[in-house]
Amino acid sequence: MSDDEREEKELDLSSAEVVTKYKTAAEIVNKALKLVISECKPKAKVVDICEKGDSYIREQTGNVYKNVKRKIERGVAFPTCLSVNNVVCHFSPLASDESVLEEGDILKIDMACHIDGFIAAVAHTHVLQEGPVSGRAGDVIAAANTAAEVALRLVRPGKKNKDVTEAIQKVAAAYDCKIVEGVLSHQMKQFVIDGNKVVLSLSNPDTRVDEVEFEENEVYAIDIVASTGDGKPKLLDEKQTTIYKRAVDKSYHLKMKASRFIFSEISQKFPIMPFSARALEEKRARLGLVECVNHELLQPYPVLHEKPGDYVAHIKFTVLLMPNGSDRVTSHPLQELQATKTIDDPEIKAWLALGTKTKKKGGGKKKKGKKGDKVDESAEAEPMESTNGATQD
């Protein structure tokens, strides 16, 4: 196949090479998440931890696909964010920021990695403490995780995005928590982190999305944020925004020299993927970014806050809709949770009992599994009550 033909044919999971690239990116981002969690200690600086996550991804992606004929883009697909307590998302501060972690903080870690534009994204919630996470903090993490487990079972060919939206909200309500509004789960394609097919976490009159059906060979980043508050986060300080993505479909002749300089640097270094302003020269960046955002050349990812005292949990995973079922490729085990609520709703229990693998058609004899093989690929998930570790397939 010539390069031109390759360009025209949209690459998806029907290509074994594409699946390998997704899984390689997933393996790297899962290890990066593990590293970031290990660096989260009281008095550790948030910016240092974010930088370590990004550096690890750059280093590890640099070690794969080195000897290929065609130059392969690879690296950070979403900068490492570490949002603490009632901060909902996108906190990835500049080098001059002095924020540190404290014992008991609830940490939301969010990051993504890509190889040749095939993206693996993950987010995880970790509490900076020894022993089980109990009380309302336990509830909100259990709510996000159980909602993620239900979503994993409903994001499958033939199901619709609205089925997932309704289920996620029902799970959160069972833990007396709210799903945070404005959070979207996106289909991902090569070099596209926010594809057109989306799943709303929360249906409301202000946010409407097209009803779509999931299809085989698609990839989704399922993104769930739960809160013990009202789930309507606010932007408190625009200066906290440090993550941007170039809007490739917009053009404008920038007036300020600083803006032109910064936009040129962004276009060279970060033509497609979101990036952190940390990677730019700080003083010049502050000036130039404002004009770029005002004229919609850059899409900002704002740092949003719930009210002080509210607990917020974030779980995001990448799922490949393979012919043999859904394959969740990014995750990290949870701490032990002791939620105050239990799931009694029969519909939620039925969703959790669904397998993630498709049963083979035809009534041929079942092959005897080799020693060490997974016996049951369609294992059901337990509701998160007082369980140790995340349920995964």
N, C-alpha and C positions, 0 to 999 in steps of 0.2 A: 504493500500500500504506500503510495507517495505521501509526502508531508501534506500536500494540499487536500488529498482525500481524507487523510487522518484529521485535518482541521475541520472539515465539513461534517464528518461523522461525530456526533456527540458521544464522548466516551462514558460508558456507565458500567455497572457491575457485571454486565454480560462478558466483559473482558477480564480474564484472570489476572492480568497485569495491573488493572485498576484496583481490583480487590486487594492485591498484595500491597499496593501503595497506601490504600486506606488503612490496612492492618498494621503496616510498618509505622505510619504516622501515629496510629492509636497506641502502639506499644511505647513509642517515645513519649507521648503526652501523658500516658499513665505513669511512667517512671518519673517524669518531670513533676507530676502532682505529688507523688510519694516523696520526692526530694523536698518540695516546698513545704509539705506538712512537717517533715522532720526538722526544718529550719524554723518553724513557728514555736518560739519560746518566749516567756515573759521578757520584756525589755528589748527584744529584737526589733530592728527598724524595718518598717513595712517596705520602704523603697529597696532596701538591700535584698529582701526576700523575693520581691517581684523581679529584680534584676537577675537573681540566681536562677529563677524559673526560665526566664527568656534565654539566658546564656546557655543553660543546659540544652534547651530545644535547638538553639543555633548550632551548638557543638555536635549533638547527636545526629541531627539531620545532615550536617556536613560530612558525616562519616558514611552515609549510604548513597548508593547510585553515583559513585565517584567516577567509575570507569565506563561511562556510557557515551555513545557517539553524540547524542543530542544533549545539549546542556539542559539540566533539569532544575527548575526553580524549587527551592525548599526552604523551610525555616518556620518562623513564628507566624501563625495565621490569626492569632488574637493575643495581644500582650497579656502577661500574667497580671491578674487583678487580685487584690486582697482587701475585701470589704468587711469591716469590723462592726459587730453588734447591729445597731439600727441602720447602718449604711447598707443599702440594698445591693448596689452593683457598681462596676467600672472604676473602683478606686485603685489607681496605679500611679502613685505620686511622682513628682519630679525629684531630682537628686537633692534639692535643697530642703525637702520636707522632712520634718523631725518626728513624725508619728511613730510610736512604738506599740508593741502588743503588751497586754496585761493578762495576768492569771484570770481565767473565767471568761475571756472574750469569746464570742461566737464568730468564727471566721468563715467567710465565703471565698473560696479560691476558684478562679475562672480562668481558663487558658485554652489555647488551641495551637495545633501544629499542622503543617501541610508538607506533602511531598508531591511535586509536579502539580500543585494546585488541588490535590485531593486532601480534604481537610478532616481532621479528627479533633472534636471539641469536647471539653469536659468541665464540669463545675462540681464542687464538693463542699460540704459544710463540716467543720471540725471545731470542737469546743476545747479551749486551752485549759484542760483540767485532767486530773487523774480520776479513774473510776467512771461509773455509768453516768450518762447525762439524763437528768430527771426533770420533773416539773414541766413548766411551759416550754422550756428549751427543748426538752425531749419530745414534747407534742409537735412542735413546729418542724423539727427535723424528720420525725416519723411521718408527718403529713406530706412533706415534700418527697420523701423517699417512697412512700406507699403510692402516691400519685404518679411518680416516675415508673414504678413497677406496673401499675395499671396501664399507663400510656404505652409502655413497651409491648403490652399484650394487645392493645387496640390499634397501634400503628402497624397495620398489615394490609396487604392488597385486598380491595373490596370494601374496606371500612372507609368512613368519611371523617374529615377533620372535626366536624361538629360533635361526632361521637366522643372524641378524645376530650374536647373542651368541657363537655357536660360531666364526664367522668372525673376529670381532675378537680373540678369544683366540688363535686359530691364528696370526694375523699377528704379534701381540706376541711369541709364542714363537719365531717365525722370526728375530726380532732379539734373542733372549735377554733379553727384557724381560717384565714382568708388567703386566696390566691392573689398575688400582687398583680394589679392591672398593668396593661401595656407590655407584658412579656410575650414575645412571639417565638414559637418553634418554627424553624425554617427548613425547607428542603435545601440540601447543598449539592452543588455540581462542581465540576473542575473550575477552580479559581472563583467560585461564587459561594460566599459564606451565607448569604441571605437571599436564597432563591424565591421565586414568585409563589410557590405553594407553601402556605403557612398554616400553623395551628394556633389559634388564640388560646391563651391559658384561661382567659376570663371573657365571657361574652357580655358586652354592654352596648347600649344604643350608639355610643360615640365611636366605637371601633367595629367596623364591618370588614369581613374578608370574604372572598369568594369561597363557596362550598366546593371542595375538591375531594377526589377519591385517591387513596394511596395506591401506588402501582409497584409491581415487581421491579427490581433493579434500581429503585430510588434509595437515596440516603437522606436521613433527617438528623438534625441536632434538636433533640427534645429538651426544652428549657423550662424548668419549673421553679418558681420562687413563691414560698409561702411565708405568711407573717401572722404574728399574734395580734397585730394592730389592725387598722382598717384597710390595709392593702392599697392605699392610694398615696404612693411616695411622692415627695416634693424635691425639686431642684433648689437647694439652699444657696449654693455659691458656684457661679459659672467658672470661677477661677480654678475649681477643683477638677474641671474636665481636662483630661490629658490624652484621651484616646479619640482618634479620628480615622475616617476612611475617605479616600478620595472619591468624589462623585464623578465617575468617568463620563457621564452623559451631559455634564454642565461645562460651560465655558464663560469666561469673563476676563476683560483686560484689567488686571490689578493696577491700582494707582501707585501704591507705596512700593518703594524699592525693597524694603524688608519683606513685604508680602511676596513679591516676585521671586526673591531669592529663596525664601522658604518653600514656596510652591514648586519651584524648579527642583529643589532638593527632594521634596516629597515625591514628585513625579518620577524621579530617577530611582530613589531607594524603595519607595512603597507605592508602586503604581496601582495596586489592586487591593491588597490586604489591609485591614486596620493596623494602626501603628500607635506607639506612644510618643508623645512630645518629648519624652526623655531622650529619645534618639536624635533630637535636633538641638542646635545650639540654643540654650535656654533663653537668653535675653532677646535675641533676634526673633525666636519662635513666638514668644508672647505677643510681640507687636504684630507680626505677620499673620498669625493664625486667625486673629479677630477678623481681618478683612476677608480672608479666605472663607471663613464660616458665614459671615454676613452675606456673601454673594453665592453661597451654597456650593462652593467648589469642594468643600469638605463637609462630611456628615459627622457631627460630634456624637460621642457616646457619653451622655451626662451622668454624673455621680448623683444618685437619688437617695433620699433618706426617708425612713419611716420616723415616727415620733420617738424621742429618747425613751428607753425602757421597753420598747417593742422588740421582740425576738424575730429574726428573719433567717430563713434557711433557703439554700439554693442547691438544686441538683440539676445537672445537665449531662446528657450522654449522647453519643453518636450511635445511630442504629442503621445497619445495612439490611435492606429488604431483599434477602436472597431467595432464590427459588425454593430452598428447603426451609424457609422461615426467617424470623427476625434475628439478626446477630448484633447484640449490643457489644460494641468494641471498646468503649471507654467507661471506666468506673474506678472506684476505690472503696474498700470495705468501710463501713461506718463504725463509729465507736458503739459500745453497748448503750442502748436506749432504754429508759424506763418511763414510757409515756404515761400520762394520767388517764388517757382515754383508750378504749379498746374498740375494734371494728366489729360491730354486730350486724351491719347492713348486709342482707343476703346478696344484693346485686354486686356490692364491692367484693364480697368473698368469691362470688362466681367469676368476676373479672380476674381476680388474683389466681384462681384455679386454672385459668386458661394456660395452655402451653405456649411457648414461643416458636416452636418448630412445627413445620407442616407435616402431617402424616402422609407417608408415601401412598400413592394410589395403587390399586391392584392387590390381590391377596396372596402374593408369593410368600414362600417360607421366609421366616425372619432369620437373618444370619446370626450365628452365635457371636456375641461380642468378644473381641480379644480382651485379654487381661489388661486392665488400665484404661479401657475405653469408657466413655461416659455411657452409663446404662440408659438413663432416661433423659433424653434431650428436651423433653417438654415439661421439665420440673415446674411445679407450681410455686408461687411466692407466698410467703406468710404475711399477714398484715403486720405492720411494724407496731408491736406493743412493747414487750420487754424482750427484745431479741438482740443477739450479738452478731454484728456484721450485717452487711447489705445482702439481700437476696439477689443472686445473680444466676444467669444461665450460662 
